[in-house]
Amino acid sequence: MKCETCREALSARLDGETEPAPPEVVDRHVAGCAACRSWLSRAERLHRTLLLRPAPPVPDLTAVILERTPAPPSEGWPARIALALVAIAQLGLAFAQLLGVEDHTAGHGTESLIGHLSHESSAWNLAVGVGLGWAAFRTKAASGQLPALTGFVALLLALSAGDLVTGQVTAGRVLTHGLVVAGLLLLYVVNRQHRLRNRPSPATTADHPGSHSAETGHETGEAPERPRQHRGFRRPASRHVA
């Protein structure tokens, strides 16, 4: 038996592991090899030292860590529930408008045009209600609805104010647009809460490509090798990648 194999078996024996060689063969080698007996003696002393040495005292930092750890952001359920209720009310308004409009498909006069415009308005109200409900369920979808809904509400408020001043509509009719205004405000709140929940941690920010830690190596201080940039159009490997 070689000394390397014997010492590997002795190390496994000290650690309580399975020896790679029969124990009687290892003992017979140790009995006839002074170098391995000396190595075993030193290994046993080191093993006893490591087992009997007490752990160094350390301070209890639990309270300090908990105090400095920021509280996790809330899920924003009140705003999401309010947005869902506004979406349900908006859907109810759209269905009521659809069911209350008479069908004037026989003629092509003013009544038919008014009926068609009412159908378009109902379809838009229905789409807004579906969008608000989806944003309450999937908060990341709120940001995609903000540009279109903001432009619609801004123009709607301006036109409604002009119609109210000229007496073309009543104040009660204008107040029915309060649902979409409330939905827009709640959409901004839900979007902000979603961004706060998904804000990168300081550790992630430190590894951002624009930070110093990503520009240079943590230990060597050398700039890491940048990946090659493929010029031109790269065909995606699958529709999922696309």
C-alpha positions, 0 to 999 in steps of 0.5 A: 500500500502506498503512503498516500492511500494509507493517509487518505484512509486514515483521514476518512477514519478520523472523520467517521467516513468509509475508508477506501481500503480495508482497515486491517491492511491500513493498520498493517501499513501503519505498523510498518511505516514510521512516516505514516505513524508520525502523520497519524499522530499529528492528525489525531492531535489536530483532530482533538484540537479542532473538536475540543476548541470552543467557538469564539464568542460573537455578539448577538446582532439579531436586533441590529440586523432587524432594525436596519432591514427595511420592511418589505413593501406591501402588496397594495391590496386596498388600491387593487381592490378599489381598482377592481370595484371601479372596473366592475362599475365601469363594466356595469355602465357599459352593459347598461348602455348596451342594453338600453340602446335601441337598434336602429339598423333599418335606416341611415338617418340621424337616429341610426348614427346616434345608435352607432355612436352609442355602440362605439361608446359602450364598446370603449367603456367595456374595454376600459372596464376590462383593462382596469380589471386586468390591471388590478389582477396583474399590476404590471399591466397598469403601465401599459394602459396609462398613456392611452387612458391619460390622453382619453381622460384629459380630452374627455374632461376638456370637452365635458367642461366645454359642453357643460358651460354651453349647456349641451349636457347636464352636470349629472351626465358629466359626473358619470365620467367620474368612474374613468377618472377614479380608475385612472388615478387608481391605475397610477397608484397601482403602477407606483406600488408595483414599481416599488415592489420590483425595485432592485435591491442595493446588491443588484444595483451594485452589479448593474452594468453602469456601476463601478463594480461591474466595470472592474473586477472585484478582486483584480480591478481589471475590466471584465471582457465584454460580450461580442456584439452581433451586428445586423439582424439575428434570427430568433431561435424560437418564437418564445425567444422572439 
